[in-house]
Amino acid sequence: MARSKHDHAVMLRINRHIKAANERLPNGTVAEKLESAWSANVREREVDAASSVDLVGRDSDHYFAGRRATSLVGDAIGGSKAAKIVTAAGGQLVNLGYDGLKLISEAQEKLSGSPGFMRSDKRLPAAPVGGTRWFTRGEKDAFGDESSSHSALALCRYD
């Protein structure tokens, strides 16, 4: 992954939420910590119009979505590396479908002038389509997770 200023900012934001989740839930499972970190990121994004379209927040959101799904579903279907590979491949298809729906929603919004159907909060604008690279990074990091473990949630790192 390129180490642009944007990527560095995304990694810092992700790791801030991971560190906070580890502190908030010292005895929690990896799954609980992932949910806590992702929820904190979403709350931060939904503060105002400027933060809702912030690409750092969007990419952090995609990271947590990819990591949580691969970690939890992969562990639920056996916890093996193969199970996580299957889960990650499925996640890529879901992410592609999500981006397609978001493009349709953006077009509908431009044509009608009303909030698109993919907005999580109709009062706030949606971030543009993107984040796939960070979704994939989250999936990769999930290979080190055991969702039922009570260990600390590992930080996001550049490869």
N, C-alpha and C positions, 0 to 999 in steps of 0.2 A: 504494500500500500504506500503510495506517495506520501511524503511527509510535508504537505503544504500547511500553511497557517490554519486553514480550515480544518484539515484532518487533525492537527494538533489540538485545536479547540474542541473538536468532537471528543477526542480521547480524554482530554481533561474533564469535560463535563460528565462523560460516562464514569470515569474513575471517581469523581466527586460523589456521584450517587451510589456507586458500589461501596466506597469507604463509609458513607453515612449509613447504608443498609447494614453493613457488617457491625457498625457501632450500635445501631438501634436494636439489632436482633442478634446479640452475641451467641445465643443458644439456638437460633433459628436454623432451618434447613437451607440449603442452597436455593431450593425452589422458592422459599419464603423471602429470601434476600433478593432474588431476581425480581420477584413481584413488587417488593418494596422499592427497589431502585427504579424500576420501570415506571411505577405509579408516581414517584417523586418527579421523574422527568416529564411525564404527561402534565402533572399539576403545574410545573414551571412553564410549560409551553402554553397553557391555557390562561395565563395571567392577563394578557392584553393582545391587541392586534399585532403589535410589532413582534412579540415573542411567538405568536402562533405561526408566523410565516418564516421564522428564523430557521435557516438551513442547518445550523449546528444542532438545534433541538430536534429537527426532523430526522437528521441522520442518527442522532442518539436514540431516538424512538425506534428507528429501524433496527439498530444494533440490538436493543433489548428484546424486540419482537423475535428476531432470528435466534438469539441465544436462548431465550426462555422456551420457545417452541422446541428447538432441537434438544435442549437439555431434558425437559420434562417428558415430551413424547418419546424421545429416544430411550430414555430410562424406563418408561412405562411399557414399551414393547420389547424389553429384554436388556437394555442397558449396554449392549455390545456396540463396538465401533460400527458394525454393519447396520444395526438398528438406527444409529445416529446418522449414518450416510443416507439411508432411505428417508429418514425424517427431513434431513437437510435438502435432499432433492425435491421432496414434496413441498417444502417451504419455498423453494425457488419458484415452483409453479404457482403457488398461492400468491407470492409477492408479485409475479408477473400479472396475474389476474387482478390483483389490487391496483397495480399501476394502470392497467387498462380501464378499470372502472373509474379511477380518479381522472383519467384523461377525458372520459365521457362526461363525468360530472363537471369538469372545468369547461368543456364545450357547451353544455347545457346552461351553465351559469352565465357564460358570455352571451349566449343567444337570448336567454329569458330575462337576464338582469336580476334574478332571484338567487339566493344561496344554493349552491350545488348540493346534491344528495349525499355527497361524501364528507361534508363538513361535520365534525364531531360536535362543534358548538356553532350554531347558526349565526351567532353574533360576531364571530371572529372569522377572518379570511383563512383559507387553508394554504398550507405550504405547497409549492409546486411539486410535481411528480419527481421522484428521485429517491435516493437512499439505498439503492440495491447493493452497492459496494459495502455499506456498513451493515446491512442485513446479513450479507455473506460473512463479514468479519465476526459478527455475533454468533453465527452458526459454527464457525471454526473454533471460537473460544468455548463453545458448549461441549466440545469433545473432551475438555478437561474437567467438566462438571459431573458430579454425581448428585442429582437433584435431591435425593433423600439424605445426603450427608449433612452433618452439622458443622462442617468446616467453613472457614472463611471463604467468601466468594472471591475468586481470583480477579485481579485487575485486567483491564484491556491493555494489550501491548501491540506495538508495531512489529511486524515480522521482518 
